[in-house]
Amino acid sequence: MHVLVNGWFVNQPYTGSGQYVRNLLRQLQQVWPGGVSVVIPGNEETGRPEGFDGCRFFVAKPPLPGALGKVFFEYEAISKAADNLKPDVIHIPYFGPPLGSNVPLVVTVHDIIQLVVPGLKGGQIGRAHV
């Protein structure tokens, strides 16, 4: 089985989502060595995290900075990577799946606080990827 993982937070190891995805990848690479692909945001100079030799990393450069870039990454870059890599399943380790996918999705929703606390909802851009 080939798993594609959204790695938006993999290079942010001190965030909760970063810790989650890094620990997930540590375990997945033991179960499916070579069968785990991770798409991370960045450019040609973006470093791949160390200790994940059983994962294949691919870099997708968001065309815009900030929240709009994150929305692009979640909806476009992950879908394009799935088209190219042909995984059996896509795992999105936080609340940000692509709008449509020809590949089965597994989405981990850690909490829904942004949906229930009005002050954390943000503007339209923030709501687009929450």
MDTraj code that builds the backbone (N, CA, C; nanometers):
import mdtraj as md
import numpy as np

residues = "MET HIS VAL LEU VAL ASN GLY TRP PHE VAL ASN GLN PRO TYR THR GLY SER GLY GLN TYR VAL ARG ASN LEU LEU ARG GLN LEU GLN GLN VAL TRP PRO GLY GLY VAL SER VAL VAL ILE PRO GLY ASN GLU GLU THR GLY ARG PRO GLU GLY PHE ASP GLY CYS ARG PHE PHE VAL ALA LYS PRO PRO LEU PRO GLY ALA LEU GLY LYS VAL PHE PHE GLU TYR GLU ALA ILE SER LYS ALA ALA ASP ASN LEU LYS PRO ASP VAL ILE HIS ILE PRO TYR PHE GLY PRO PRO LEU GLY SER ASN VAL PRO LEU VAL VAL THR VAL HIS ASP ILE ILE GLN LEU VAL VAL PRO GLY LEU LYS GLY GLY GLN ILE GLY ARG ALA HIS VAL".split()
xyz = np.array([
    [0.0839, -0.1180, 0.0000],
    [0.0000, 0.0000, 0.0000],
    [0.0883, 0.1241, 0.0000],
    [0.0529, 0.2171, -0.0829],
    [0.1265, 0.3433, -0.0932],
    [0.0428, 0.4536, -0.0283],
    [0.0995, 0.5187, 0.0723],
    [0.0317, 0.6249, 0.1469],
    [0.0943, 0.7594, 0.1119],
    [0.0108, 0.8564, 0.0789],
    [0.0558, 0.9941, 0.0569],
    [0.0115, 1.0762, 0.1775],
    [0.1047, 1.1484, 0.2379],
    [0.0759, 1.2262, 0.3577],
    [0.0958, 1.3749, 0.3294],
    [0.0007, 1.4563, 0.3718],
    [0.0158, 1.6014, 0.3667],
    [0.1153, 1.6386, 0.4759],
    [0.2305, 1.6892, 0.4372],
    [0.3359, 1.7218, 0.5322],
    [0.3500, 1.8701, 0.5632],
    [0.2402, 1.9451, 0.5561],
    [0.2466, 2.0895, 0.5814],
    [0.3195, 2.1210, 0.7110],
    [0.2972, 2.0433, 0.8154],
    [0.3546, 2.0738, 0.9468],
    [0.4810, 1.9947, 0.9796],
    [0.5317, 1.9129, 0.8879],
    [0.6441, 1.8252, 0.9220],
    [0.7706, 1.9030, 0.9599],
    [0.7917, 2.0189, 0.9039],
    [0.9080, 2.1004, 0.9390],
    [0.8771, 2.2025, 1.0486],
    [0.7709, 2.1779, 1.1223],
    [0.7341, 2.2601, 1.2379],
    [0.7224, 2.1679, 1.3597],
    [0.8334, 2.1105, 1.4053],
    [0.8286, 2.0060, 1.5081],
    [0.7828, 2.0515, 1.6459],
    [0.7731, 2.1816, 1.6686],
    [0.7331, 2.2285, 1.8014],
    [0.5851, 2.2622, 1.8097],
    [0.5123, 2.2422, 1.7006],
    [0.3667, 2.2601, 1.7043],
    [0.3027, 2.1240, 1.7325],
    [0.1803, 2.1254, 1.7803],
    [0.1108, 1.9994, 1.8051],
    [0.0933, 1.9180, 1.6780],
    [0.0531, 1.9843, 1.5686],
    [0.0359, 1.9131, 1.4416],
    [0.1689, 1.8631, 1.3879],
    [0.2758, 1.9405, 1.4090],
    [0.4088, 1.8972, 1.3665],
    [0.4541, 1.7733, 1.4420],
    [0.4329, 1.7714, 1.5714],
    [0.4697, 1.6535, 1.6509],
    [0.3884, 1.5323, 1.6071],
    [0.2597, 1.5530, 1.5846],
    [0.1733, 1.4430, 1.5433],
    [0.2213, 1.3821, 1.4117],
    [0.2414, 1.4657, 1.3098],
    [0.2769, 1.4121, 1.1776],
    [0.4157, 1.3478, 1.1795],
    [0.5083, 1.4021, 1.2545],
    [0.6425, 1.3423, 1.2624],
    [0.6372, 1.2052, 1.3305],
    [0.5608, 1.1931, 1.4382],
    [0.5475, 1.0625, 1.5037],
    [0.4721, 0.9639, 1.4155],
    [0.3717, 1.0121, 1.3448],
    [0.2992, 0.9272, 1.2509],
    [0.3937, 0.8732, 1.1437],
    [0.4752, 0.9605, 1.0870],
    [0.5692, 0.9177, 0.9821],
    [0.6729, 0.8195, 1.0356],
    [0.7192, 0.8399, 1.1583],
    [0.8148, 0.7450, 1.2181],
    [0.7567, 0.6039, 1.2209],
    [0.6296, 0.5956, 1.2559],
    [0.5640, 0.4646, 1.2638],
    [0.5317, 0.4097, 1.1244],
    [0.4785, 0.4937, 1.0369],
    [0.4425, 0.4481, 0.9026],
    [0.5627, 0.3968, 0.8247],
    [0.6784, 0.4619, 0.8382],
    [0.7949, 0.4184, 0.7613],
    [0.8435, 0.2812, 0.8063],
    [0.8101, 0.2412, 0.9278],
    [0.8470, 0.1068, 0.9741],
    [0.7515, 0.0020, 0.9172],
    [0.6250, 0.0405, 0.9029],
    [0.5242, -0.0529, 0.8530],
    [0.5313, -0.0658, 0.7009],
    [0.5506, 0.0468, 0.6327],
    [0.5544, 0.0503, 0.4867],
    [0.6815, 0.1194, 0.4376],
    [0.7986, 0.0602, 0.4575],
    [0.9197, 0.1282, 0.4092],
    [0.9133, 0.1481, 0.2576],
    [0.9343, 0.2714, 0.2167],
    [0.9296, 0.3053, 0.0747],
    [0.7892, 0.3275, 0.0226],
    [0.6889, 0.2979, 0.1035],
    [0.5508, 0.3133, 0.0607],
    [0.4852, 0.4378, 0.1163],
    [0.5667, 0.5286, 0.1734],
    [0.5133, 0.6515, 0.2309],
    [0.5740, 0.7711, 0.1576],
    [0.4876, 0.8475, 0.0929],
    [0.5301, 0.9713, 0.0272],
    [0.4741, 1.0882, 0.1064],
    [0.5546, 1.1927, 0.1193],
    [0.5151, 1.3094, 0.1974],
    [0.5350, 1.4337, 0.1117],
    [0.4310, 1.5141, 0.0995],
    [0.4410, 1.6402, 0.0260],
    [0.4566, 1.7509, 0.1289],
    [0.5647, 1.8292, 0.1139],
    [0.5916, 1.9390, 0.2062],
    [0.5950, 2.0708, 0.1285],
    [0.5590, 2.1804, 0.1941],
    [0.5655, 2.3095, 0.1268],
    [0.7077, 2.3619, 0.1262],
    [0.7412, 2.4384, 0.0240],
    [0.8727, 2.5006, 0.0208],
    [0.9211, 2.5221, -0.1203],
    [1.0538, 2.5225, -0.1330],
    [1.1171, 2.5401, -0.2632],
    [1.2362, 2.4456, -0.2714],
    [1.3221, 2.4660, -0.3708],
    [1.4350, 2.3755, -0.3930],
    [1.5278, 2.3640, -0.2727],
    [1.5363, 2.4686, -0.1915],
    [1.6274, 2.4683, -0.0764],
    [1.5646, 2.4128, 0.0512],
    [1.4373, 2.3797, 0.0467],
    [1.3696, 2.3301, 0.1664],
    [1.4321, 2.1985, 0.2105],
    [1.4734, 2.1950, 0.3352],
    [1.5354, 2.0741, 0.3873],
    [1.4339, 1.9675, 0.4225],
    [1.4722, 1.8447, 0.3942],
    [1.3896, 1.7322, 0.4349],
    [1.4258, 1.6998, 0.5788],
    [1.3290, 1.6670, 0.6607],
    [1.3602, 1.6366, 0.8007],
    [1.4436, 1.5094, 0.8118],
    [1.5322, 1.5069, 0.9095],
    [1.6183, 1.3909, 0.9304],
    [1.5437, 1.2825, 1.0066],
    [1.5861, 1.1582, 0.9857],
    [1.5283, 1.0463, 1.0584],
    [1.4084, 0.9843, 0.9899],
    [1.3865, 1.0199, 0.8654],
    [1.2719, 0.9668, 0.7919],
    [1.3180, 0.9025, 0.6609],
    [1.4180, 0.8170, 0.6707],
    [1.4751, 0.7547, 0.5511],
    [1.3776, 0.6603, 0.4820],
    [1.2748, 0.6142, 0.5532],
    [1.1753, 0.5253, 0.4938],
    [1.0628, 0.5989, 0.4232],
    [1.0734, 0.7309, 0.4158],
    [0.9713, 0.8129, 0.3483],
    [1.0352, 0.8832, 0.2286],
    [0.9550, 0.9046, 0.1267],
    [0.9990, 0.9839, 0.0116],
    [0.9328, 1.1212, 0.0219],
    [1.0150, 1.2260, 0.0142],
    [0.9642, 1.3625, 0.0285],
    [0.9592, 1.4326, -0.1070],
    [0.8519, 1.5071, -0.1267],
    [0.8328, 1.5872, -0.2466],
    [0.7975, 1.7284, -0.2018],
    [0.8553, 1.8275, -0.2674],
    [0.8330, 1.9673, -0.2302],
    [0.7366, 2.0312, -0.3295],
    [0.6370, 2.1003, -0.2761],
    [0.5435, 2.1770, -0.3579],
    [0.5512, 2.3221, -0.3120],
    [0.5782, 2.4105, -0.4052],
    [0.5929, 2.5516, -0.3711],
    [0.4583, 2.6229, -0.3827],
    [0.4041, 2.6686, -0.2685],
    [0.2809, 2.7486, -0.2758],
    [0.3078, 2.8774, -0.3531],
    [0.2173, 2.9180, -0.4428],
    [0.2419, 3.0379, -0.5239],
    [0.2255, 3.1675, -0.4464],
    [0.1657, 3.1593, -0.3282],
    [0.1416, 3.2779, -0.2462],
    [0.1858, 3.2500, -0.1033],
    [0.2227, 3.3542, -0.0299],
    [0.2582, 3.3329, 0.1113],
    [0.1333, 3.3234, 0.1994],
    [0.1532, 3.2839, 0.3218],
    [0.0482, 3.2882, 0.4239],
    [-0.0668, 3.1925, 0.4004],
    [-0.1840, 3.2367, 0.4460],
    [-0.3034, 3.1524, 0.4435],
    [-0.3446, 3.1119, 0.3021],
    [-0.3304, 3.2042, 0.2052],
    [-0.3657, 3.1689, 0.0673],
    [-0.2736, 3.0594, 0.0128],
    [-0.1466, 3.0656, 0.0471],
    [-0.0541, 2.9611, 0.0063],
    [-0.0893, 2.8274, 0.0685],
    [-0.1321, 2.8308, 0.1929],
    [-0.1712, 2.7075, 0.2622],
    [-0.2957, 2.6476, 0.1973],
    [-0.3922, 2.7321, 0.1628],
    [-0.5129, 2.6843, 0.0950],
    [-0.4752, 2.6200, -0.0382],
    [-0.3872, 2.6849, -0.1157],
    [-0.3415, 2.6277, -0.2422],
    [-0.2769, 2.4913, -0.2177],
    [-0.1895, 2.4847, -0.1191],
    [-0.1196, 2.3595, -0.0892],
    [-0.2196, 2.2490, -0.0569],
    [-0.3161, 2.2805, 0.0279],
    [-0.4145, 2.1800, 0.0709],
    [-0.5026, 2.1323, -0.0437],
    [-0.5452, 2.2237, -0.1287],
    [-0.6413, 2.1874, -0.2329],
    [-0.5764, 2.1494, -0.3653],
    [-0.4688, 2.2150, -0.4031],
    [-0.4088, 2.1906, -0.5341],
    [-0.2857, 2.0994, -0.5290],
    [-0.1913, 2.1323, -0.4437],
    [-0.0649, 2.0576, -0.4426],
    [-0.0852, 1.9122, -0.4025],
    [-0.1693, 1.8869, -0.3038],
    [-0.1935, 1.7489, -0.2608],
    [-0.2648, 1.6713, -0.3710],
    [-0.3625, 1.7325, -0.4356],
    [-0.4340, 1.6653, -0.5450],
    [-0.3407, 1.6357, -0.6624],
    [-0.2548, 1.7311, -0.6957],
    [-0.1596, 1.7116, -0.8057],
    [-0.0598, 1.6010, -0.7712],
    [-0.0115, 1.6007, -0.6479],
    [0.0803, 1.4946, -0.6052],
    [0.0130, 1.3588, -0.6139],
    [-0.1145, 1.3518, -0.5763],
    [-0.1877, 1.2255, -0.5844],
    [-0.2011, 1.1797, -0.7299],
    [-0.2275, 1.2734, -0.8195],
    [-0.2369, 1.2386, -0.9621],
    [-0.1046, 1.1819, -1.0137],
    [0.0065, 1.2409, -0.9698],
    [0.1384, 1.1981, -1.0172],
    [0.1896, 1.0710, -0.9504],
    [0.1646, 1.0568, -0.8200],
    [0.2238, 0.9464, -0.7432],
    [0.1340, 0.8237, -0.7338],
    [0.0070, 0.8385, -0.7626],
    [-0.0893, 0.7275, -0.7611],
    [-0.0915, 0.6502, -0.6287],
    [-0.1110, 0.7194, -0.5156],
    [-0.1181, 0.6474, -0.3878],
    [-0.2494, 0.5697, -0.3761],
    [-0.2511, 0.4766, -0.2822],
    [-0.3734, 0.4020, -0.2530],
    [-0.4636, 0.4803, -0.1577],
    [-0.4024, 0.5640, -0.0758],
    [-0.4769, 0.6444, 0.0205],
    [-0.3983, 0.7722, 0.0500],
    [-0.4707, 0.8803, 0.0799],
    [-0.4093, 1.0075, 0.1198],
    [-0.4456, 1.0308, 0.2661],
    [-0.3454, 1.0644, 0.3458],
    [-0.3730, 1.0997, 0.4846],
    [-0.3486, 1.2489, 0.5035],
    [-0.4490, 1.3168, 0.5548],
    [-0.4405, 1.4584, 0.5876],
    [-0.4410, 1.4651, 0.7404],
    [-0.3275, 1.4990, 0.8027],
    [-0.3182, 1.4900, 0.9489],
    [-0.3722, 1.6111, 1.0244],
    [-0.4605, 1.6868, 0.9633],
    [-0.5284, 1.7976, 1.0301],
    [-0.6481, 1.8344, 0.9433],
    [-0.7279, 1.9275, 0.9878],
    [-0.8519, 1.9658, 0.9218],
    [-0.8213, 2.0496, 0.7976],
    [-0.7868, 1.9864, 0.6849],
    [-0.7568, 2.0601, 0.5627],
    [-0.7488, 1.9702, 0.4417],
    [-0.8516, 1.8866, 0.4160],
    [-0.8444, 1.7968, 0.3012],
    [-0.8723, 1.8685, 0.1695],
    [-0.8282, 1.8103, 0.0594],
    [-0.8653, 1.8667, -0.0705],
    [-1.0177, 1.8612, -0.0872],
    [-1.0713, 1.9495, -0.1674],
    [-1.2161, 1.9523, -0.1871],
    [-1.2669, 1.8290, -0.2604],
    [-1.1884, 1.7773, -0.3491],
    [-1.2269, 1.6576, -0.4229],
    [-1.1051, 1.5705, -0.4427],
    [-1.1262, 1.4408, -0.4442],
    [-1.0142, 1.3502, -0.4614],
    [-1.0629, 1.2209, -0.5241],
    [-0.9847, 1.1684, -0.6171],
    [-1.0136, 1.0383, -0.6758],
    [-0.9534, 0.9267, -0.5923],
    [-0.8811, 0.9652, -0.4871],
    [-0.8136, 0.8703, -0.3993],
    [-0.8832, 0.8756, -0.2633],
    [-0.9037, 0.7614, -0.1988],
    [-0.9634, 0.7644, -0.0644],
    [-0.8816, 0.8521, 0.0306],
    [-0.9521, 0.9270, 0.1150],
    [-0.8894, 1.0179, 0.2107],
    [-0.9112, 0.9700, 0.3536],
    [-0.8082, 0.9873, 0.4351],
    [-0.8203, 0.9717, 0.5792],
    [-0.7816, 1.1068, 0.6367],
    [-0.8717, 1.1668, 0.7146],
    [-0.8472, 1.2992, 0.7715],
    [-0.8534, 1.2880, 0.9234],
    [-0.7491, 1.3376, 0.9897],
    [-0.7485, 1.3429, 1.1352],
    [-0.7907, 1.4827, 1.1774],
    [-0.8981, 1.4911, 1.2542],
    [-0.9449, 1.6181, 1.3073],
    [-0.9137, 1.6161, 1.4565],
    [-0.8147, 1.6928, 1.4978],
    [-0.7713, 1.6934, 1.6370],
    [-0.8674, 1.7681, 1.7280],
    [-0.9238, 1.8757, 1.6769],
    [-1.0234, 1.9498, 1.7525],
    [-1.1019, 2.0374, 1.6559],
    [-1.2120, 2.0922, 1.7046],
    [-1.2959, 2.1777, 1.6201],
    [-1.3135, 2.3158, 1.6820],
    [-1.2154, 2.3567, 1.7605],
    [-1.2277, 2.4829, 1.8334],
    [-1.2497, 2.6025, 1.7408],
    [-1.1887, 2.5999, 1.6206],
    [-1.2070, 2.7118, 1.5283],
    [-1.3516, 2.7219, 1.4804],
    [-1.4244, 2.6128, 1.4882],
    [-1.5638, 2.6138, 1.4444],
    [-1.6605, 2.6566, 1.5544],
    [-1.6210, 2.6398, 1.6795],
    [-1.7141, 2.6673, 1.7882],
    [-1.6834, 2.7941, 1.8690],
    [-1.5624, 2.8488, 1.8558],
    [-1.5263, 2.9708, 1.9274],
    [-1.5186, 3.0848, 1.8252],
    [-1.6166, 3.1755, 1.8266],
    [-1.6232, 3.2806, 1.7250],
    [-1.4939, 3.3612, 1.7090],
    [-1.4237, 3.3895, 1.8156],
    [-1.3026, 3.4700, 1.8083],
    [-1.1872, 3.4030, 1.7364],
    [-1.1949, 3.2730, 1.7172],
    [-1.0871, 3.1999, 1.6504],
    [-1.1165, 3.1685, 1.5046],
    [-1.2309, 3.2117, 1.4554],
    [-1.2696, 3.1789, 1.3191],
    [-1.1898, 3.2552, 1.2150],
    [-1.1451, 3.3753, 1.2446],
    [-1.0697, 3.4539, 1.1479],
    [-1.1580, 3.5055, 1.0354],
    [-1.0930, 3.5563, 0.9308],
    [-1.1655, 3.6085, 0.8155],
    [-1.1992, 3.4994, 0.7165],
    [-1.2376, 3.5416, 0.5969],
    [-1.2782, 3.4455, 0.4939],
    [-1.1657, 3.3510, 0.4549],
    [-1.0447, 3.4035, 0.4461],
    [-0.9305, 3.3180, 0.4081],
    [-0.9074, 3.2124, 0.5168],
    [-0.9117, 3.2551, 0.6409],
    [-0.8930, 3.1607, 0.7488],
    [-0.9999, 3.0525, 0.7512],
    [-1.1224, 3.0913, 0.7234],
    [-1.2321, 2.9942, 0.7211],
    [-1.2216, 2.9006, 0.6007],
    [-1.1542, 2.9413, 0.4957],
    [-1.1432, 2.8562, 0.3760],
    [-1.0670, 2.7283, 0.4037],
    [-0.9780, 2.7316, 0.5000],
    [-0.9012, 2.6091, 0.5285],
    [-0.9211, 2.5599, 0.6705],
    [-1.0323, 2.5931, 0.7311],
    [-1.0654, 2.5411, 0.8641],
    [-1.1795, 2.4433, 0.8498],
])
top = md.Topology()
chain = top.add_chain()
for i, resn in enumerate(residues, 1):
    res = top.add_residue(resn, chain, resSeq=i)
    for name in ("N", "CA", "C"):
        top.add_atom(name, md.element.get_by_symbol(name[0]), res)
traj = md.Trajectory(xyz[None], top)
